[in-house]
Amino acid sequence: MTGTPILVGFINTGEGGLSFPEVADAANAASSYVNTHDGVNGRPIKLITCSTTGAPESAGKCANDLIAKKVAVAVLGVELGADALLKPLKEAGVPIFGVSSSGTALAEDPSVTFTTPPASLTWNGFWKVMKEAGARKPIMIGADAGPTYKKTVVDTVIPSAKTAGLDLGYTLYNPASPDFAAAVTAAKEKDADAIYFAGAEGDCTNGIKTARQLGWDRAIFAGSCTEFIKTLGPQAEGVYTQQYLLPANSRATAPEAKQAQIDLYVQQMTSAGAEGKIDSFATYGFADIMTLAEVLKGIEGEITAATAKSALASYKGDVFLGAPVDCSSRPLPKDGCGSSIASLKVLAGGKQEVLTGDFIDITKG
C-alpha cells in the first residue's frame, strides 16, 4: 500500500484495578489484518493506542494527546472514564466511535456513534431474558466504578427493572479487593432468585466461582463476560450471558455469516499470540477496528475527521460479530444506533448456545 496512513486513535482502560488490556491487543490484531488486506481503499490504518486508568483525568489526557496527533477518529474500547473525552474531542471536531457504548454523556450525545442499542432498550431486553429464566427478585453485584456509575444504577437501571416487573437489588464492590462471599451471602439472605455479575472478566470468574462454592443453585447472569467459561469448566454450566457481539464459543449455534467472522477473529488472535484472550472482551477491540474499516471504505475522496464523522453518522451495514445497524435512523434520536442483542446460555463442555439462533430485536415488544 502506498497511500497516506489514516490516523486512528484507540482509547481503552488498560490499567488499574478494573482494566481491559486485552481489548487494545485485539484492536492491534484487527488493524494488522486490515493493513495486510488492502487497508482502507489502499491506505493503511495507523492505530495510535492510549491506555487509561479509567479515571476522568487519565481519559482526558488521552483525548488531548490524540487531538495533538491529528487523528481522524477516536475509537473507544472499554473506557471507564469515557465522559471526560466528550468535551475536548467534540470541540476539536474529532468523531467518537465504538461498538460498545461508554459513559452517560457520550451515549446521549448525537455526535457520537455507538453501534450498541440505547441503554434503556438494552435493559428492557435484558429484563425480558431474566424473566424468561424465572427471575423476579434478582440482585446485581457490580464493580464500584465511581459516582457516575452508581448514579446510572440508581437512576436508570433499577427503575427500568421495576417497570419490567423485577424487584432488583444491588451491591457494589471495591474492584481492587472484591468480597464476593459477602455479596453472595447477602443475596441468599435477601432471598434473591438470580444474581447478575457486572464487572471485568476476572470479577465474573471469581464471583461465579464463589457463588457455586457457597451452594448458589439459582440463575446466574454474567453480562458480556466469557472468560469464566474456560476457567471454571463445569461450574460455568447454566450461566446466562448477554452479548452485542457473538463470542467465539458460540460458533456452533451462531448465524452462518457470523460463523465466518468468528473464524477470522480466532485466526487473527491466534496469529497475534493472543489465543488465550479469544474468549474475553477482546471481541470489542477487534470488532471496533473491523467495523470502522468498513465505514471508512464508504468515503469517497479525502478521509478527514469531518468526512469520517459524516460516514459514521450515516453508516448502514454490518457490525463485525454483531447485528446490522442503520445509524441514519436510530431507535432513539440521541443514542446508539443498534437495535439487537444476543442471549446465550453456557452448555456442558464450555460452549455457549445462542438461545434464539440469532440476535433479538429489542425494539419490538
C-alpha positions in Angstrom: 0.0 0.0 0.0 1.3 3.4 -0.9 -1.5 5.6 0.4 -1.1 8.0 3.3 -1.8 6.3 6.7 -5.2 7.0 8.3 -4.5 8.1 11.9 -7.0 6.3 14.2 -6.9 6.9 18.0 -7.9 4.0 20.3 -8.7 4.8 23.9 -9.1 1.9 26.4 -8.9 1.4 30.2 -5.9 -0.9 30.3 -4.5 -0.1 33.7 -5.8 -0.1 37.3 -7.9 -2.5 39.4 -10.6 -2.7 36.8 -9.0 -2.9 33.4 -9.3 -4.5 29.9 -5.8 -4.6 28.3 -6.9 -7.5 26.0 -9.3 -5.1 24.2 -6.3 -3.0 22.9 -4.4 -6.2 21.9 -7.4 -7.2 19.8 -7.6 -3.8 18.2 -4.0 -4.1 17.1 -4.6 -7.6 15.7 -7.5 -6.3 13.7 -5.5 -3.3 12.4 -2.8 -5.7 11.2 -5.3 -7.7 9.4 -6.9 -4.7 7.7 -3.5 -3.5 6.6 -2.5 -6.8 5.1 -5.7 -6.9 3.1 -5.6 -3.7 1.1 -6.2 -1.4 4.1 -8.9 1.2 3.6 -9.1 1.7 -0.2 -5.4 1.2 -0.4 -4.5 3.3 2.7 -3.2 1.7 5.9 -4.6 2.4 9.3 -2.1 3.7 11.8 -3.5 2.8 15.2 -2.5 5.1 18.0 -3.4 3.5 21.2 -3.8 5.3 24.5 -4.3 3.3 27.8 -6.1 4.9 30.7 -6.6 4.1 34.4 -10.4 4.7 33.9 -10.1 8.0 35.8 -11.6 11.1 34.1 -8.2 12.9 34.2 -6.5 9.9 32.6 -9.1 9.7 29.8 -8.9 13.5 29.3 -5.2 13.3 28.8 -5.6 10.6 26.2 -8.1 12.8 24.3 -5.7 15.8 24.3 -2.8 13.6 23.1 -4.9 12.2 20.2 -6.0 15.7 19.2 -2.4 16.8 19.1 -1.6 13.9 16.9 -4.4 14.9 14.5 -6.3 11.6 14.4 -9.2 11.3 12.0 -11.4 9.4 14.5 -11.2 8.4 18.2 -12.3 4.8 18.8 -13.3 3.6 22.3 -12.6 0.1 23.6 -13.9 -0.4 27.1 -13.3 3.0 28.6 -14.5 3.8 32.2 -13.6 7.4 32.0 -15.3 8.0 28.7 -17.4 11.0 29.6 -14.2 13.1 30.1 -13.4 12.6 26.4 -16.5 14.3 25.0 -15.7 17.9 25.5 -12.2 18.0 24.2 -12.8 15.7 21.2 -16.1 17.3 20.3 -14.5 20.8 20.4 -11.6 19.6 18.2 -14.0 18.1 15.7 -12.8 14.5 16.2 -15.6 12.0 15.9 -16.0 9.3 18.5 -16.9 5.7 17.6 -17.3 2.4 19.4 -19.1 -1.0 19.0 -19.8 -0.8 22.8 -21.2 2.4 24.4 -19.2 4.0 27.1 -20.2 6.7 29.6 -23.5 8.5 30.1 -22.9 11.8 28.4 -21.3 10.1 25.4 -24.2 7.7 25.0 -26.7 10.5 24.8 -24.8 12.8 22.5 -26.0 12.6 18.9 -22.5 13.5 17.6 -21.1 10.2 19.0 -21.7 6.9 17.1 -22.1 3.7 19.1 -23.4 0.6 17.3 -24.9 -0.8 20.6 -28.6 -0.2 21.2 -29.8 2.6 23.5 -29.2 1.6 27.2 -32.9 1.9 28.0 -33.8 -0.6 25.3 -30.8 -2.9 26.2 -32.0 -3.1 29.8 -35.5 -3.9 28.6 -34.2 -6.8 26.5 -32.1 -8.0 29.5 -35.1 -7.9 31.9 -37.1 -9.9 29.4 -34.4 -12.6 29.3 -34.2 -12.7 33.1 -38.0 -13.1 33.4 -38.0 -15.9 30.9 -35.3 -17.6 33.1 -37.7 -17.4 36.0 -36.2 -14.4 37.9 -38.4 -12.0 39.7 -36.1 -10.8 42.5 -32.6 -10.6 41.1 -29.6 -8.9 42.7 -26.9 -7.1 40.7 -23.4 -7.5 42.1 -21.3 -4.8 40.3 -17.9 -3.1 40.5 -17.9 0.3 42.0 -16.6 2.3 39.1 -17.3 5.7 40.7 -20.2 8.1 41.4 -21.3 8.3 37.8 -21.8 4.5 37.6 -23.7 4.4 40.9 -26.0 7.2 39.7 -26.7 5.2 36.5 -27.6 2.1 38.6 -29.9 4.1 40.9 -31.5 6.4 38.3 -31.7 4.2 35.3 -31.1 0.5 35.9 -33.3 -0.1 39.0 -36.3 2.0 37.7 -36.1 0.1 34.4 -36.1 -3.2 36.2 -39.1 -2.1 38.3 -41.0 -1.1 35.2 -40.4 -4.6 33.8 -41.8 -6.2 36.9 -38.5 -7.1 38.6 -37.5 -6.2 42.2 -33.9 -5.6 41.5 -31.4 -5.1 44.4 -27.7 -4.2 44.0 -24.4 -4.5 45.8 -21.3 -2.6 44.6 -17.8 -4.0 45.5 -14.4 -2.4 45.5 -12.7 -3.7 42.3 -9.3 -3.6 44.0 -10.4 -6.0 46.7 -13.8 -7.6 46.0 -15.6 -9.6 48.6 -17.8 -11.9 46.6 -18.5 -14.2 49.5 -20.2 -11.4 51.4 -22.1 -10.3 48.3 -23.4 -13.8 47.5 -24.3 -14.4 51.2 -26.2 -11.2 51.3 -28.1 -12.2 48.1 -29.1 -15.5 49.8 -30.2 -13.7 52.9 -32.4 -11.4 50.8 -33.9 -14.5 49.1 -32.8 -13.3 45.7 -33.7 -15.7 42.9 -30.9 -14.6 40.5 -27.5 -13.0 40.6 -26.2 -10.7 37.9 -22.4 -10.2 38.0 -21.5 -6.9 36.3 -17.7 -6.4 36.2 -14.5 -7.2 34.4 -13.7 -10.8 33.2 -11.7 -11.7 36.4 -14.5 -10.5 38.6 -17.1 -12.5 36.7 -15.0 -15.6 37.1 -14.4 -15.1 40.8 -18.0 -14.1 41.5 -19.4 -17.2 39.8 -16.8 -19.5 41.4 -17.7 -18.1 44.8 -21.4 -18.5 44.2 -21.0 -22.1 43.2 -18.8 -22.8 46.3 -21.5 -21.3 48.5 -24.1 -23.5 47.1 -25.9 -21.0 44.9 -28.2 -23.1 42.7 -30.4 -20.3 41.2 -29.9 -18.4 38.0 -26.7 -16.6 37.3 -26.2 -13.9 34.7 -22.7 -12.7 33.7 -23.3 -9.8 31.4 -20.9 -9.9 28.5 -18.2 -11.9 30.3 -16.9 -15.1 28.6 -13.5 -16.0 30.2 -15.2 -17.7 33.1 -16.4 -20.5 30.9 -12.9 -21.8 30.2 -11.6 -21.1 33.6 -14.5 -22.7 35.7 -15.4 -25.6 33.5 -18.4 -27.4 34.9 -19.1 -24.6 37.3 -19.9 -22.3 34.4 -22.7 -24.6 33.0 -26.1 -22.9 33.0 -24.9 -19.3 33.3 -26.5 -16.8 31.0 -24.7 -14.1 29.1 -26.0 -11.2 27.0 -23.9 -10.0 24.1 -23.8 -7.3 21.5 -21.1 -9.3 19.7 -21.2 -13.1 19.4 -18.3 -14.8 21.2 -16.1 -17.5 19.6 -17.5 -20.2 21.8 -21.0 -19.7 20.4 -19.9 -20.6 16.8 -21.9 -23.8 16.6 -25.2 -22.0 17.0 -24.3 -18.6 15.5 -25.8 -17.5 12.2 -23.8 -18.6 9.2 -22.4 -15.2 8.3 -21.2 -14.7 11.9 -19.5 -18.1 11.9 -17.2 -16.9 9.2 -16.4 -13.8 11.2 -15.7 -15.8 14.3 -13.3 -18.0 12.4 -11.5 -14.9 11.1 -11.3 -13.4 14.7 -9.9 -16.6 16.1 -7.3 -17.0 13.3 -6.1 -13.4 13.8 -5.9 -13.5 17.6 -4.1 -16.8 17.4 -1.6 -15.3 14.8 -1.1 -12.4 17.1 -0.2 -14.7 20.0 -3.3 -13.8 21.9 -5.2 -17.1 21.7 -5.6 -17.0 25.5 -7.7 -13.9 25.2 -10.1 -15.0 22.5 -12.9 -15.7 24.9 -12.9 -12.3 26.6 -13.8 -8.6 26.0 -11.2 -8.7 23.3 -14.0 -9.1 20.8 -14.9 -5.4 21.3 -11.4 -4.2 20.2 -11.3 -6.4 17.2 -14.9 -5.5 16.1 -14.2 -1.8 16.7 -11.4 -1.7 14.0 -13.0 -4.2 11.6 -16.3 -2.2 11.6 -14.6 1.2 11.4 -12.6 0.0 8.3 -15.9 -0.8 6.6 -17.3 2.6 7.5 -14.2 4.4 6.2 -14.2 2.4 2.9 -17.5 4.1 2.1 -15.9 7.6 2.0 -15.3 8.9 -1.5 -12.4 11.3 -1.6 -10.3 12.5 1.4 -10.7 10.9 4.7 -10.7 13.6 7.4 -12.3 14.0 10.8 -15.2 15.7 9.1 -15.8 13.1 6.4 -15.3 10.3 9.0 -17.9 11.9 11.2 -20.4 12.1 8.4 -19.7 8.5 7.3 -20.2 7.2 10.9 -23.5 9.1 11.4 -24.9 7.7 8.2 -23.5 4.2 8.3 -25.9 1.4 7.3 -24.3 -2.0 7.3 -22.8 -4.8 9.2 -21.1 -4.8 12.6 -18.3 -7.3 12.8 -19.5 -10.2 15.1 -22.7 -8.2 15.7 -26.1 -7.4 14.1 -26.5 -4.9 11.2 -27.2 -1.3 12.1 -28.7 1.8 10.5 -27.1 4.8 12.1 -29.0 7.2 9.9 -32.2 6.0 11.6 -31.5 5.3 15.2 -34.1 3.7 17.6 -33.9 6.8 19.8 -32.7 10.1 18.3 -29.8 10.8 20.8 -28.4 7.3 21.5 -26.7 4.3 20.0 -27.8 3.1 16.5 -28.1 -0.6 17.3 -31.3 -2.5 17.9 -30.3 -6.0 18.8 -28.6 -8.2 21.5 -28.0 -11.9 21.7 -29.0 -14.1 24.7 -26.8 -17.1 25.4 -26.5 -19.9 27.8 -23.4 -21.9 28.8 -23.7 -25.6 27.9 -21.8 -28.6 29.2 -18.4 -28.7 27.5 -17.8 -25.0 27.6 -19.8 -23.8 24.5 -22.5 -21.2 24.5 -25.8 -21.6 22.8 -27.4 -18.6 21.0 -30.8 -19.1 22.6 -32.9 -17.8 19.7 -30.5 -18.8 17.0 -29.9 -15.2 16.1 -29.9 -11.7 17.5 -33.0 -10.4 19.3 -34.5 -7.1 18.1 -35.2 -5.4 21.4 -37.1 -2.5 19.8 -40.0 -4.9 19.3 -42.2 -5.9 22.2 
